Amino acid sequence: MRCLIVDDNGSFISVARTFLEQDGLSIVGVARTTADALRCATTLRPDVILVDIFLGDESGLGLAARLHEPNGGPAVILISTHAEADVAELVAESGADGFLPKAELSADAVRSLVEKRPR
């Protein structure tokens, strides 16, 4: 599974990339801004895009809405240090295919959300 990580925290990107690749995901790219994410999504054509809800001064929620393609595009999974209960309403309104707390991020959790997504 080809994955793009979108997060403004370089340390998190480095750790997540290593951890997810060791667990069998192929990280095809990383982006720190919405503009970079949109460009990477178009050129790299990942299967799944992990998007931090809070991208510094930008909104990961707005980015998720822009990346979401209802008919076969990449799965869009929002990630955050916040608990799911704290952001559930925002996630539901974003059009994202799911949410994972960063503390629970794993390749298996990503695969599970992608498999559950409506086709």
Backbone as a chain_set.jsonl record, in Angstrom:
{"seq": "MRCLIVDDNGSFISVARTFLEQDGLSIVGVARTTADALRCATTLRPDVILVDIFLGDESGLGLAARLHEPNGGPAVILISTHAEADVAELVAESGADGFLPKAELSADAVRSLVEKRPR", "coords": {"N": [[0.842, -1.17, 0.0], [0.634, 2.143, -0.943], [1.622, 5.139, 0.556], [1.086, 8.522, 1.532], [2.29, 10.957, 3.712], [1.086, 13.689, 5.481], [2.036, 16.275, 7.346], [2.983, 18.855, 9.61], [5.043, 18.584, 11.35], [8.282, 17.794, 11.477], [9.756, 15.919, 13.008], [7.777, 14.089, 13.798], [7.032, 13.115, 11.266], [9.378, 11.78, 10.472], [9.618, 9.712, 12.415], [7.124, 8.407, 12.093], [7.29, 7.619, 9.41], [9.463, 5.777, 9.43], [8.465, 3.858, 11.253], [6.031, 3.011, 10.013], [6.98, 2.045, 7.55], [8.582, -0.077, 8.402], [6.592, -1.707, 9.179], [5.442, -2.489, 6.845], [4.153, -0.686, 5.073], [4.46, 1.346, 2.164], [6.013, 4.302, 2.044], [5.526, 6.826, -0.003], [5.882, 9.494, -0.178], [6.182, 12.693, 1.52], [4.594, 15.564, 2.945], [4.416, 18.953, 4.009], [2.745, 21.092, 3.864], [-0.476, 22.307, 2.657], [-0.405, 22.908, -0.074], [1.877, 21.487, -0.974], [0.953, 18.928, -0.342], [-1.274, 18.594, -2.052], [0.001, 18.703, -4.526], [1.759, 16.475, -4.304], [-0.115, 14.413, -3.989], [-1.279, 14.367, -6.488], [0.905, 13.838, -8.242], [2.205, 11.574, -7.138], [0.252, 9.67, -6.659], [-0.864, 8.125, -4.348], [-2.172, 5.315, -2.418], [-3.288, 5.759, 0.008], [-3.707, 8.606, 2.116], [-2.352, 10.157, 4.831], [-3.365, 12.624, 6.955], [-2.592, 15.268, 9.018], [-4.697, 16.836, 11.339], [-4.267, 19.435, 12.262], [-2.337, 21.631, 10.71], [-0.168, 23.541, 11.346], [-0.578, 26.815, 10.469], [-2.478, 26.129, 8.669], [-5.358, 24.195, 7.619], [-5.88, 20.849, 8.161], [-8.289, 19.61, 7.955], [-9.7, 20.999, 5.971], [-8.003, 20.389, 3.86], [-8.36, 17.611, 3.736], [-10.992, 17.495, 2.818], [-10.616, 18.542, 0.262], [-8.968, 16.599, -0.869], [-10.488, 14.327, -0.846], [-12.036, 11.943, -2.823], [-14.908, 10.706, -3.97], [-15.267, 8.563, -5.734], [-13.261, 6.305, -5.963], [-10.719, 7.48, -5.455], [-7.686, 8.141, -3.541], [-7.624, 6.786, -0.194], [-8.416, 8.863, 2.532], [-7.133, 9.601, 5.553], [-7.487, 11.081, 8.605], [-5.25, 12.287, 11.093], [-4.169, 12.838, 14.486], [-2.926, 14.306, 17.545], [-4.873, 14.586, 19.337], [-7.65, 13.05, 21.065], [-10.016, 10.772, 19.625], [-12.703, 11.268, 20.362], [-12.636, 13.972, 20.896], [-12.443, 15.185, 18.414], [-14.3, 14.093, 16.729], [-16.698, 15.114, 15.524], [-15.689, 17.072, 13.794], [-14.113, 15.468, 12.107], [-16.09, 13.864, 10.922], [-17.45, 15.769, 9.401], [-15.56, 16.422, 7.525], [-15.268, 14.735, 5.34], [-13.358, 12.828, 5.26], [-12.034, 9.458, 5.201], [-11.593, 8.217, 7.568], [-10.238, 8.187, 10.951], [-7.317, 8.336, 12.946], [-5.789, 8.314, 16.074], [-2.575, 9.712, 16.69], [-1.033, 8.283, 18.508], [-1.922, 5.722, 18.179], [-1.249, 4.977, 15.674], [-0.536, 2.741, 13.131], [0.568, 0.379, 10.652], [-1.229, -1.721, 10.355], [-3.567, -0.597, 11.464], [-4.034, 1.465, 9.634], [-4.401, -0.03, 7.265], [-6.733, -1.419, 8.005], [-8.674, 0.642, 8.209], [-8.683, 1.517, 5.544], [-9.63, -0.759, 4.244], [-12.235, -0.869, 5.244], [-13.479, 1.234, 4.109], [-16.071, 2.659, 2.092], [-16.616, 1.685, -1.261]], "CA": [[0.0, 0.0, 0.0], [1.429, 3.368, -1.111], [1.123, 6.105, 1.521], [1.605, 9.879, 1.615], [2.096, 11.522, 5.038], [0.994, 15.149, 5.482], [2.158, 16.743, 8.731], [3.924, 19.968, 9.679], [6.06, 18.268, 12.351], [9.313, 16.964, 10.862], [10.105, 14.789, 13.887], [6.727, 13.079, 13.677], [7.135, 12.51, 9.935], [10.508, 10.854, 10.474], [9.274, 8.542, 13.233], [6.007, 7.701, 11.457], [7.791, 6.992, 8.179], [10.247, 4.596, 9.811], [7.577, 2.888, 11.894], [5.082, 2.453, 9.046], [7.724, 1.259, 6.561], [8.973, -1.336, 9.054], [5.365, -2.494, 9.31], [5.002, -2.948, 5.537], [3.604, 0.322, 4.173], [5.431, 2.045, 1.337], [5.828, 5.754, 2.143], [5.972, 7.344, -1.3], [6.173, 10.909, -0.062], [5.738, 13.454, 2.683], [4.302, 16.963, 2.659], [4.241, 19.737, 5.242], [1.743, 22.14, 3.613], [-1.561, 21.845, 1.795], [0.033, 22.999, -1.474], [2.741, 20.322, -1.22], [0.13, 17.718, -0.279], [-2.06, 18.49, -3.282], [0.948, 18.379, -5.605], [2.215, 15.087, -4.104], [-1.236, 13.5, -4.239], [-1.464, 14.293, -7.943], [2.053, 13.229, -8.926], [2.61, 10.277, -6.569], [-0.92, 8.791, -6.712], [-0.843, 7.15, -3.251], [-3.409, 4.59, -2.098], [-3.813, 6.349, 1.242], [-3.056, 9.845, 2.538], [-2.511, 10.456, 6.254], [-3.378, 14.083, 7.051], [-2.726, 15.832, 10.356], [-5.815, 17.778, 11.404], [-3.747, 20.783, 12.477], [-1.103, 21.819, 9.926], [0.319, 24.886, 11.624], [-1.58, 27.839, 10.16], [-3.4, 25.593, 7.669], [-6.317, 23.217, 8.127], [-5.89, 19.504, 7.603], [-9.685, 19.271, 7.668], [-9.976, 21.539, 4.639], [-7.22, 19.597, 2.914], [-9.029, 16.309, 3.591], [-12.16, 17.71, 1.953], [-10.129, 18.733, -1.108], [-8.361, 15.355, -1.347], [-11.488, 13.255, -0.879], [-12.672, 11.642, -4.104], [-15.871, 9.664, -3.638], [-15.29, 7.441, -6.677], [-12.033, 5.579, -6.214], [-9.459, 8.154, -5.176], [-6.985, 7.593, -2.385], [-8.267, 6.898, 1.113], [-7.909, 9.999, 3.298], [-7.266, 9.318, 6.979], [-7.02, 12.166, 9.447], [-4.491, 11.883, 12.269], [-4.007, 13.935, 15.434], [-2.558, 13.952, 18.918], [-6.12, 14.657, 20.103], [-8.456, 11.829, 21.113], [-11.079, 10.737, 18.616], [-13.915, 11.899, 20.894], [-12.463, 15.423, 20.847], [-12.482, 15.691, 17.037], [-15.206, 13.234, 15.944], [-17.614, 15.893, 14.699], [-14.887, 17.692, 12.734], [-13.737, 14.401, 11.176], [-17.294, 13.466, 10.179], [-17.78, 16.832, 8.454], [-14.449, 16.645, 6.589], [-15.29, 13.832, 4.19], [-12.274, 11.842, 5.375], [-12.451, 8.056, 5.296], [-11.394, 7.716, 8.918], [-9.392, 8.933, 11.881], [-6.45, 7.585, 13.841], [-4.914, 9.087, 16.959], [-1.175, 9.435, 16.369], [-0.524, 7.271, 19.437], [-2.399, 4.403, 17.731], [-0.903, 4.831, 14.267], [0.194, 1.535, 12.727], [0.21, -0.061, 9.306], [-2.453, -2.525, 10.465], [-4.701, 0.305, 11.675], [-4.26, 2.137, 8.352], [-4.999, -1.024, 6.357], [-8.082, -1.715, 8.467], [-9.545, 1.746, 7.805], [-8.792, 1.52, 4.081], [-10.492, -1.884, 3.859], [-13.61, -0.594, 5.667], [-14.015, 2.385, 3.387], [-17.0, 2.32, 0.996], [-16.038, 1.775, -2.616]], "C": [[0.889, 1.236, 0.0], [0.81, 4.496, -0.288], [1.844, 7.446, 1.418], [1.29, 10.385, 3.022], [2.111, 13.043, 4.924], [0.969, 15.625, 6.931], [3.186, 17.869, 8.753], [5.066, 19.726, 10.665], [7.082, 17.291, 11.758], [9.712, 15.763, 11.698], [9.061, 13.687, 13.792], [6.819, 12.368, 12.335], [8.235, 11.458, 9.92], [10.189, 9.566, 11.234], [8.171, 7.723, 12.56], [6.463, 6.968, 10.202], [8.541, 5.7, 8.495], [9.34, 3.493, 10.342], [6.648, 2.216, 10.882], [5.791, 1.61, 7.979], [8.175, -0.079, 7.152], [7.786, -2.285, 9.154], [4.732, -2.812, 7.956], [4.331, -1.938, 4.631], [4.74, 0.953, 3.38], [5.129, 3.54, 1.412], [6.417, 6.362, 0.873], [6.286, 8.822, -1.259], [5.68, 11.494, 1.236], [5.507, 14.894, 2.243], [4.061, 17.669, 3.979], [3.205, 20.843, 5.091], [0.643, 21.58, 2.72], [-1.147, 21.881, 0.328], [0.921, 21.812, -1.837], [1.925, 19.032, -1.243], [-0.674, 17.53, -1.554], [-1.176, 18.114, -4.465], [1.396, 16.911, -5.497], [1.101, 14.088, -4.401], [-1.444, 13.301, -5.734], [-0.323, 13.538, -8.616], [2.378, 11.828, -8.432], [1.498, 9.233, -6.587], [-0.895, 7.714, -5.627], [-2.192, 6.449, -3.102], [-4.102, 5.202, -0.891], [-2.997, 7.592, 1.597], [-3.385, 10.077, 4.007], [-2.348, 11.961, 6.42], [-3.564, 14.517, 8.499], [-3.84, 16.874, 10.338], [-5.328, 19.218, 11.503], [-2.388, 20.911, 11.809], [-0.568, 23.233, 10.125], [-0.788, 25.89, 11.395], [-2.625, 27.351, 9.161], [-4.296, 24.527, 8.299], [-6.198, 21.879, 7.407], [-7.302, 19.058, 7.255], [-10.078, 19.774, 6.276], [-9.23, 20.776, 3.561], [-7.884, 18.245, 2.674], [-10.238, 16.427, 2.666], [-11.739, 17.866, 0.495], [-9.564, 17.44, -1.7], [-9.379, 14.24, -1.55], [-12.118, 13.144, -2.273], [-13.624, 10.477, -3.877], [-15.823, 8.434, -4.545], [-13.896, 6.893, -6.965], [-10.722, 6.289, -6.009], [-8.775, 7.526, -3.976], [-7.826, 7.712, -1.121], [-7.615, 8.076, 1.837], [-8.204, 9.721, 4.769], [-6.669, 10.479, 7.761], [-6.29, 11.595, 10.66], [-4.333, 13.102, 13.178], [-3.501, 13.406, 16.765], [-3.792, 13.99, 19.81], [-6.853, 13.318, 20.053], [-9.587, 11.921, 20.094], [-12.343, 11.445, 19.098], [-13.839, 13.42, 20.8], [-12.632, 16.004, 19.443], [-13.489, 14.956, 16.157], [-16.124, 14.029, 15.021], [-16.88, 16.55, 13.529], [-14.503, 16.666, 11.673], [-14.928, 14.018, 10.309], [-17.649, 14.487, 9.106], [-16.741, 16.992, 7.34], [-14.533, 15.828, 5.31], [-14.175, 12.808, 4.215], [-12.848, 10.443, 5.54], [-12.255, 7.48, 6.687], [-10.483, 8.611, 9.716], [-8.573, 7.956, 12.704], [-5.72, 8.554, 14.762], [-3.466, 8.731, 16.643], [-0.594, 8.356, 17.264], [-0.913, 5.855, 19.022], [-2.054, 4.118, 16.273], [-0.071, 3.571, 14.038], [-0.244, 1.175, 11.318], [-1.077, -0.883, 9.338], [-3.685, -1.645, 10.647], [-5.045, 1.046, 10.375], [-4.944, 1.176, 7.384], [-6.456, -1.303, 6.721], [-9.063, -0.612, 8.043], [-9.734, 1.79, 6.291], [-9.731, 0.404, 3.623], [-11.948, -1.632, 4.19], [-14.269, 0.513, 4.856], [-14.954, 1.943, 2.274], [-16.338, 2.521, -0.359], [-17.008, 2.406, -3.574]], "O": [[1.785, 1.366, 0.834], [-0.381, 4.78, -0.415], [3.061, 7.496, 1.238], [0.155, 10.261, 3.483], [3.032, 13.62, 4.345], [-0.005, 15.403, 7.651], [4.155, 17.837, 7.994], [5.957, 20.565, 10.801], [6.785, 16.113, 11.561], [9.98, 14.694, 11.152], [9.396, 12.505, 13.717], [6.696, 11.145, 12.274], [8.034, 10.358, 9.404], [10.458, 8.467, 10.749], [8.268, 6.499, 12.467], [6.064, 5.829, 9.962], [8.278, 4.658, 7.895], [9.441, 2.338, 9.927], [6.496, 0.994, 10.892], [5.267, 0.581, 7.551], [8.15, -1.099, 6.464], [7.95, -3.504, 9.208], [3.621, -3.34, 7.901], [3.963, -2.287, 3.509], [5.858, 1.077, 3.881], [4.104, 3.994, 0.903], [7.634, 6.409, 0.693], [6.888, 9.358, -2.19], [4.882, 10.894, 1.955], [6.133, 15.382, 1.301], [3.57, 17.077, 4.94], [2.823, 21.468, 6.08], [0.799, 20.524, 2.106], [-1.5, 20.982, -0.435], [0.738, 21.198, -2.888], [2.174, 18.148, -2.063], [-0.746, 16.42, -2.082], [-1.563, 17.302, -5.305], [1.407, 16.191, -6.496], [1.346, 13.038, -4.995], [-1.748, 12.198, -6.186], [-0.566, 12.687, -9.471], [2.786, 10.977, -9.222], [1.775, 8.034, -6.535], [-0.902, 6.523, -5.939], [-3.215, 6.926, -3.593], [-5.327, 5.173, -0.774], [-1.781, 7.635, 1.411], [-4.553, 10.181, 4.382], [-1.307, 12.515, 6.066], [-4.563, 14.18, 9.133], [-3.913, 17.696, 9.424], [-5.91, 20.117, 10.896], [-1.4, 20.359, 12.292], [-0.521, 24.025, 9.184], [-1.827, 25.831, 12.052], [-3.56, 28.085, 8.84], [-4.009, 24.025, 9.387], [-6.392, 21.794, 6.194], [-7.495, 18.228, 6.366], [-10.711, 19.055, 5.503], [-9.76, 20.544, 2.474], [-7.962, 17.785, 1.535], [-10.475, 15.555, 1.83], [-12.422, 17.379, -0.406], [-9.672, 17.214, -2.905], [-9.153, 13.319, -2.335], [-12.651, 14.11, -2.817], [-13.174, 9.362, -3.616], [-16.297, 7.367, -4.154], [-13.405, 7.005, -8.088], [-9.679, 5.739, -6.366], [-9.225, 6.505, -3.456], [-8.639, 8.627, -0.991], [-6.4, 8.26, 1.762], [-9.36, 9.618, 5.179], [-5.496, 10.817, 7.599], [-6.667, 10.548, 11.187], [-4.357, 14.243, 12.717], [-3.629, 12.22, 17.072], [-3.759, 13.476, 20.928], [-6.691, 12.548, 19.106], [-10.049, 13.01, 19.752], [-12.987, 12.15, 18.321], [-14.864, 14.084, 20.642], [-12.933, 17.189, 19.298], [-13.52, 15.182, 14.947], [-16.307, 13.659, 13.861], [-17.39, 16.58, 12.409], [-14.558, 16.956, 10.478], [-14.79, 13.864, 9.096], [-18.098, 14.117, 8.022], [-17.016, 17.63, 6.324], [-13.931, 16.193, 4.301], [-14.053, 12.001, 3.292], [-13.991, 10.267, 5.96], [-12.704, 6.368, 6.961], [-10.015, 9.645, 9.24], [-9.056, 6.898, 13.108], [-5.101, 9.51, 14.293], [-3.161, 7.572, 16.358], [0.258, 7.585, 16.821], [-0.295, 4.89, 19.47], [-2.516, 3.129, 15.704], [0.963, 3.369, 14.674], [-1.297, 1.61, 10.85], [-1.919, -0.755, 8.449], [-4.731, -1.911, 10.055], [-6.22, 1.229, 10.058], [-5.944, 1.524, 6.758], [-7.31, -1.41, 5.841], [-10.161, -0.907, 7.571], [-10.833, 2.071, 5.813], [-10.537, 0.604, 2.715], [-12.827, -2.132, 3.487], [-15.485, 0.697, 4.918], [-14.676, 0.963, 1.582], [-15.568, 3.464, -0.541], [-16.697, 2.563, -4.754]]}, "num_chains": 1, "name": "protein.A"}
